[in-house]
Amino acid sequence: MPAKADPVAYRMALLKSSPRHQAVLKAVAEKSGWGSPLPKGKGRGVAVFEAFDTIVGHVIDVTVSPQGDVTVDRVTTAVDCGNAINPDGLKAQMEGGIIFGLTAALHGEITIEKGAVVQQSFPDYEMVRLAQCPEIDITIVESDAPLGGAGEPGVPPLAPALANAIFAA
């Protein structure tokens, strides 16, 4: 059942005792233009997640056609992994996690026939490829928290943010 509240404001209230989470959520909301109006058929969704001492927030903008086809237009991300020792490496890890997460959410199907996997390699496993890759904008939120991970934390909030965006559209 929907909360009938602005999704960012709702999460900010739920996270009132988690200042790092709130900082990430605030940063991703600001960078994404959260709250600005969208035309019919477009939606924006948000999700925040913590894993390996890293907090990641995604805002995803989508277009849903009248036929129900989904196009991911933009992914805006904020990440707090403590002190980002290698900012470019952190951004690259987030970008990879975003593409991996979108692939899983949009195309993640493995089929089994006669006890064997049908997809043998990349040519017959659909993935998000360069032509379908959305605009990606990553903001690093520095904090004095212990160093966190950078590989996995960007993946889990991707599908919920995508589902929220599709629902909003």
FIDRENTI-464386 format. One line per field, with one value per residue: residue in one letter; x, y, z of N, C-alpha, C in turn. Coordinates in nm, 3 decimals. Example, Ala and Ser with C-alpha at 12.3 -4.5 7.8 and 13.67 -1.06 7.14 Angstrom:
res	[A S]
npx	[1.319 1.285]
npy	[-0.569 -0.225]
npz	[0.780 0.708]
capx	[1.230 1.367]
capy	[-0.450 -0.106]
capz	[0.780 0.714]
cpx	[1.320 1.290]
cpy	[-0.330 0.003]
cpz	[0.780 0.787]
//
This chain:
res	[M P A K A D P V A Y R M A L L K S S P R H Q A V L K A V A E K S G W G S P L P K G K G R G V A V F E A F D T I V G H V I D V T V S P Q G D V T V D R V T T A V D C G N A I N P D G L K A Q M E G G I I F G L T A A L H G E I T I E K G A V V Q Q S F P D Y E M V R L A Q C P E I D I T I V E S D A P L G G A G E P G V P P L A P A L A N A I F A A]
npx	[0.084 0.066 0.248 0.146 0.286 0.551 0.812 1.090 1.079 0.938 1.124 1.332 1.218 1.190 1.456 1.556 1.726 1.962 2.211 2.408 2.278 2.070 2.216 2.316 2.074 1.968 2.163 2.142 1.879 1.882 2.071 1.938 1.722 1.492 1.145 1.091 0.863 0.742 0.682 0.386 0.397 0.651 0.861 0.995 1.203 1.316 1.566 1.742 2.027 2.232 2.539 2.824 2.937 2.895 2.692 2.441 2.249 2.001 1.843 1.618 1.526 1.268 1.110 0.796 0.638 0.320 0.266 0.384 0.657 0.973 1.211 1.517 1.616 1.791 2.023 2.081 2.316 2.422 2.688 2.832 3.114 3.272 3.589 3.667 3.912 4.009 3.855 3.782 3.797 3.599 3.371 3.374 3.326 3.066 2.932 2.962 2.817 2.564 2.502 2.515 2.308 2.086 2.082 2.018 1.765 1.612 1.654 1.719 1.710 1.747 1.724 1.624 1.653 1.579 1.736 1.964 2.138 2.027 2.137 2.456 2.668 2.770 2.662 2.406 2.277 2.088 2.188 2.230 2.349 2.587 2.436 2.188 2.245 2.182 2.205 2.442 2.501 2.714 2.760 2.989 2.969 3.145 3.256 3.340 3.329 3.422 3.620 3.441 3.295 3.308 3.232 2.994 2.779 2.630 2.449 2.213 2.013 1.921 1.715 1.482 1.462 1.420 1.175 1.012 1.023 0.900 0.645 0.574 0.557]
npy	[-0.117 0.216 0.490 0.740 0.980 1.209 1.030 1.077 1.251 1.085 0.875 1.023 1.089 0.834 0.774 0.935 0.898 0.832 0.985 0.966 0.816 0.993 1.209 1.103 1.046 1.306 1.428 1.276 1.327 1.606 1.627 1.488 1.639 1.598 1.619 1.801 1.865 1.604 1.497 1.331 0.979 0.955 0.873 0.883 0.726 0.623 0.483 0.369 0.220 0.017 -0.148 -0.340 -0.136 0.089 0.342 0.379 0.568 0.573 0.752 0.701 0.781 0.718 0.634 0.528 0.369 0.395 0.132 -0.004 -0.040 0.001 0.253 0.336 0.641 0.797 0.758 0.864 0.888 0.873 0.824 0.708 0.603 0.636 0.773 0.847 0.702 0.653 0.826 0.813 0.538 0.450 0.568 0.429 0.168 0.202 0.268 0.028 -0.143 -0.031 -0.080 -0.361 -0.411 -0.299 -0.467 -0.712 -0.647 -0.571 -0.764 -1.006 -1.312 -1.653 -1.942 -2.283 -2.584 -2.917 -2.978 -2.822 -2.509 -2.268 -2.028 -1.966 -1.788 -1.441 -1.352 -1.472 -1.396 -1.149 -0.821 -0.496 -0.284 -0.058 0.112 0.115 0.220 0.429 0.784 0.848 0.972 1.039 1.113 1.169 1.136 1.247 1.124 1.077 0.816 0.467 0.305 0.179 -0.073 -0.093 -0.234 -0.410 -0.258 -0.076 -0.224 -0.354 -0.141 -0.075 -0.216 -0.172 0.113 0.138 -0.003 0.164 0.395 0.310 0.253 0.512 0.633]
npz	[0.000 -0.094 0.056 0.029 0.029 -0.050 -0.198 -0.136 0.087 0.261 0.299 0.413 0.659 0.771 0.801 1.002 1.220 1.102 0.990 0.782 0.583 0.529 0.426 0.187 0.056 0.037 -0.127 -0.367 -0.436 -0.480 -0.694 -0.892 -0.956 -0.818 -0.763 -0.958 -1.226 -1.443 -1.778 -1.913 -1.912 -1.823 -1.545 -1.211 -0.982 -0.653 -0.438 -0.149 -0.001 0.212 0.219 0.299 0.455 0.301 0.168 -0.069 -0.293 -0.541 -0.802 -1.050 -1.377 -1.602 -1.916 -2.011 -2.264 -2.443 -2.507 -2.307 -2.304 -2.155 -2.110 -1.980 -1.887 -1.732 -1.466 -1.151 -0.901 -0.562 -0.340 -0.039 0.089 0.304 0.320 0.000 -0.149 -0.407 -0.620 -0.898 -0.946 -0.769 -0.886 -1.129 -1.039 -0.939 -1.178 -1.321 -1.150 -1.177 -1.450 -1.446 -1.259 -1.394 -1.616 -1.493 -1.386 -1.610 -1.812 -1.700 -1.744 -1.734 -1.914 -1.896 -2.065 -2.108 -1.888 -1.918 -1.939 -2.165 -2.263 -2.367 -2.374 -2.391 -2.648 -2.662 -2.432 -2.320 -2.256 -2.102 -2.329 -2.479 -2.651 -2.525 -2.285 -2.011 -1.933 -1.684 -1.366 -1.109 -0.770 -0.516 -0.174 0.078 0.394 0.744 0.805 0.854 0.599 0.323 0.104 -0.260 -0.483 -0.483 -0.354 -0.518 -0.666 -0.533 -0.472 -0.723 -0.872 -0.703 -0.722 -0.995 -1.025 -0.870 -1.029 -1.266 -1.167 -1.091 -1.338]
capx	[0.000 0.150 0.253 0.078 0.376 0.665 0.904 1.213 1.042 0.902 1.247 1.406 1.155 1.224 1.600 1.590 1.837 2.074 2.255 2.478 2.176 2.001 2.306 2.316 1.942 1.958 2.251 2.089 1.756 1.919 2.137 1.845 1.612 1.372 1.037 1.058 0.756 0.777 0.570 0.313 0.474 0.782 0.855 1.121 1.198 1.430 1.594 1.866 2.068 2.365 2.606 2.970 2.965 2.877 2.552 2.418 2.115 1.978 1.719 1.612 1.425 1.229 0.998 0.716 0.557 0.182 0.265 0.445 0.802 1.045 1.343 1.582 1.675 1.899 2.045 2.158 2.362 2.508 2.753 2.917 3.193 3.374 3.681 3.688 4.056 4.025 3.722 3.753 3.771 3.468 3.269 3.373 3.258 2.923 2.881 2.952 2.705 2.440 2.477 2.485 2.176 1.986 2.075 1.943 1.625 1.542 1.674 1.779 1.641 1.824 1.629 1.673 1.585 1.634 1.836 2.083 2.119 2.021 2.231 2.591 2.764 2.713 2.577 2.268 2.226 2.065 2.246 2.228 2.467 2.616 2.327 2.076 2.295 2.129 2.296 2.474 2.563 2.752 2.810 3.052 2.941 3.253 3.227 3.450 3.297 3.525 3.616 3.344 3.314 3.267 3.191 2.857 2.672 2.547 2.354 2.083 1.905 1.886 1.582 1.374 1.448 1.360 1.034 0.944 1.012 0.798 0.517 0.545 0.522]
capy	[0.000 0.336 0.575 0.866 1.089 1.218 0.920 1.122 1.300 0.967 0.807 1.111 1.074 0.701 0.770 1.051 0.865 0.785 1.104 0.932 0.780 1.115 1.289 1.040 1.068 1.449 1.454 1.217 1.398 1.736 1.610 1.431 1.730 1.539 1.712 1.876 1.794 1.518 1.482 1.205 0.866 0.953 0.854 0.893 0.642 0.638 0.379 0.386 0.090 0.009 -0.277 -0.332 -0.005 0.192 0.379 0.418 0.609 0.590 0.803 0.657 0.842 0.627 0.661 0.409 0.395 0.348 -0.014 -0.059 -0.054 0.085 0.305 0.402 0.762 0.851 0.708 0.957 0.810 0.931 0.714 0.740 0.485 0.692 0.855 0.789 0.707 0.661 0.867 0.760 0.395 0.437 0.597 0.318 0.056 0.234 0.256 -0.115 -0.196 0.020 -0.156 -0.499 -0.411 -0.278 -0.591 -0.811 -0.605 -0.561 -0.877 -1.117 -1.440 -1.770 -2.048 -2.420 -2.681 -3.053 -2.979 -2.744 -2.367 -2.238 -1.920 -2.018 -1.680 -1.308 -1.331 -1.516 -1.347 -1.006 -0.730 -0.354 -0.253 0.085 0.183 0.128 0.271 0.562 0.883 0.812 1.083 0.988 1.210 1.108 1.206 1.213 1.124 1.025 0.676 0.372 0.274 0.077 -0.140 -0.017 -0.322 -0.459 -0.175 -0.006 -0.312 -0.381 -0.042 -0.044 -0.269 -0.098 0.248 0.119 -0.038 0.286 0.487 0.255 0.276 0.657 0.669]
capz	[0.000 -0.101 0.175 -0.005 0.066 -0.141 -0.166 -0.071 0.220 0.339 0.338 0.505 0.791 0.821 0.827 1.086 1.310 1.019 0.915 0.657 0.484 0.491 0.342 0.054 -0.002 0.003 -0.241 -0.491 -0.469 -0.537 -0.824 -0.990 -0.981 -0.757 -0.738 -1.080 -1.296 -1.555 -1.871 -1.912 -1.961 -1.759 -1.401 -1.137 -0.862 -0.563 -0.340 -0.072 0.050 0.273 0.217 0.313 0.514 0.199 0.145 -0.208 -0.331 -0.685 -0.857 -1.190 -1.464 -1.709 -2.005 -2.038 -2.383 -2.429 -2.520 -2.186 -2.317 -2.059 -2.145 -1.868 -1.943 -1.649 -1.330 -1.069 -0.787 -0.459 -0.268 0.076 0.131 0.394 0.243 -0.132 -0.176 -0.552 -0.667 -1.032 -0.931 -0.705 -0.988 -1.225 -0.974 -0.936 -1.315 -1.351 -1.072 -1.237 -1.573 -1.404 -1.197 -1.498 -1.695 -1.415 -1.370 -1.738 -1.902 -1.626 -1.758 -1.777 -1.943 -1.888 -2.150 -2.094 -1.781 -1.950 -1.963 -2.307 -2.293 -2.354 -2.356 -2.408 -2.766 -2.644 -2.304 -2.341 -2.156 -2.136 -2.407 -2.489 -2.717 -2.432 -2.157 -1.978 -1.876 -1.545 -1.294 -0.976 -0.673 -0.399 -0.048 0.169 0.537 0.826 0.837 0.811 0.456 0.283 -0.024 -0.379 -0.593 -0.478 -0.298 -0.615 -0.735 -0.470 -0.480 -0.861 -0.909 -0.637 -0.778 -1.127 -1.005 -0.826 -1.143 -1.357 -1.099 -1.096 -1.477]
cpx	[0.089 0.140 0.180 0.157 0.485 0.767 1.033 1.182 1.007 1.027 1.330 1.349 1.190 1.370 1.646 1.704 1.959 2.126 2.331 2.379 2.102 2.087 2.311 2.184 1.924 2.041 2.193 1.960 1.787 1.978 2.041 1.735 1.481 1.268 1.001 0.954 0.809 0.657 0.504 0.400 0.613 0.764 0.993 1.105 1.326 1.443 1.729 1.898 2.206 2.416 2.756 3.013 2.960 2.729 2.539 2.272 2.108 1.846 1.723 1.497 1.396 1.123 0.928 0.624 0.413 0.170 0.329 0.594 0.871 1.181 1.398 1.659 1.797 1.903 2.134 2.190 2.441 2.562 2.842 2.985 3.300 3.458 3.708 3.835 4.084 3.888 3.687 3.723 3.635 3.357 3.261 3.303 3.107 2.862 2.863 2.835 2.571 2.406 2.443 2.344 2.065 1.970 1.992 1.795 1.548 1.546 1.715 1.702 1.740 1.722 1.698 1.588 1.657 1.750 1.960 2.045 2.126 2.125 2.373 2.694 2.695 2.630 2.432 2.215 2.211 2.116 2.218 2.360 2.480 2.500 2.206 2.118 2.240 2.242 2.318 2.549 2.589 2.811 2.869 3.024 3.049 3.205 3.348 3.423 3.413 3.509 3.519 3.379 3.266 3.213 3.043 2.752 2.584 2.439 2.219 1.978 1.858 1.746 1.470 1.354 1.383 1.211 0.954 0.925 0.903 0.660 0.476 0.503 0.380]
cpy	[0.124 0.421 0.707 0.987 1.095 1.111 0.963 1.171 1.184 0.894 0.892 1.097 0.938 0.693 0.881 1.022 0.812 0.900 1.074 0.896 0.904 1.202 1.235 1.066 1.214 1.480 1.399 1.286 1.532 1.721 1.562 1.528 1.677 1.648 1.796 1.796 1.714 1.509 1.344 1.095 0.858 0.937 0.860 0.812 0.653 0.514 0.409 0.252 0.101 -0.133 -0.253 -0.193 0.110 0.216 0.432 0.458 0.626 0.662 0.768 0.728 0.745 0.690 0.528 0.442 0.350 0.195 -0.083 -0.082 0.047 0.124 0.375 0.520 0.810 0.779 0.808 0.885 0.898 0.816 0.769 0.611 0.528 0.789 0.786 0.806 0.723 0.697 0.813 0.611 0.369 0.462 0.484 0.196 0.080 0.219 0.110 -0.180 -0.153 -0.061 -0.301 -0.508 -0.389 -0.402 -0.695 -0.776 -0.609 -0.688 -1.006 -1.247 -1.545 -1.880 -2.184 -2.507 -2.815 -3.056 -2.897 -2.598 -2.340 -2.132 -1.969 -1.909 -1.547 -1.290 -1.375 -1.488 -1.196 -0.925 -0.587 -0.325 -0.101 0.164 0.203 0.191 0.410 0.658 0.844 0.929 1.037 1.100 1.133 1.197 1.162 1.215 1.071 0.881 0.586 0.341 0.161 0.019 -0.055 -0.106 -0.353 -0.357 -0.100 -0.090 -0.324 -0.271 -0.012 -0.091 -0.199 0.043 0.240 0.087 0.084 0.385 0.440 0.278 0.423 0.700 0.628]
cpz	[0.000 0.026 0.154 0.045 -0.040 -0.103 -0.097 0.070 0.312 0.389 0.435 0.646 0.852 0.864 0.921 1.184 1.234 0.932 0.786 0.547 0.436 0.399 0.199 -0.016 -0.046 -0.121 -0.371 -0.533 -0.536 -0.677 -0.931 -1.029 -0.925 -0.731 -0.859 -1.159 -1.415 -1.649 -1.856 -1.973 -1.904 -1.609 -1.341 -1.010 -0.783 -0.476 -0.275 -0.008 0.113 0.266 0.228 0.362 0.414 0.180 0.003 -0.224 -0.481 -0.705 -1.005 -1.259 -1.578 -1.797 -2.028 -2.154 -2.359 -2.440 -2.399 -2.195 -2.227 -2.116 -2.021 -1.926 -1.865 -1.516 -1.260 -0.940 -0.691 -0.377 -0.156 0.119 0.232 0.314 0.110 -0.172 -0.324 -0.612 -0.806 -1.027 -0.868 -0.806 -1.090 -1.166 -0.970 -1.075 -1.354 -1.277 -1.129 -1.362 -1.540 -1.346 -1.298 -1.585 -1.622 -1.408 -1.501 -1.822 -1.831 -1.632 -1.807 -1.799 -1.942 -1.980 -2.138 -1.995 -1.807 -1.972 -2.113 -2.344 -2.264 -2.325 -2.384 -2.535 -2.748 -2.503 -2.319 -2.224 -2.197 -2.206 -2.423 -2.549 -2.624 -2.299 -2.129 -1.941 -1.729 -1.482 -1.150 -0.892 -0.555 -0.279 0.050 0.314 0.612 0.870 0.795 0.662 0.429 0.148 -0.139 -0.489 -0.592 -0.438 -0.398 -0.679 -0.663 -0.479 -0.623 -0.898 -0.835 -0.692 -0.917 -1.115 -0.960 -0.940 -1.240 -1.296 -1.108 -1.236 -1.507]
//
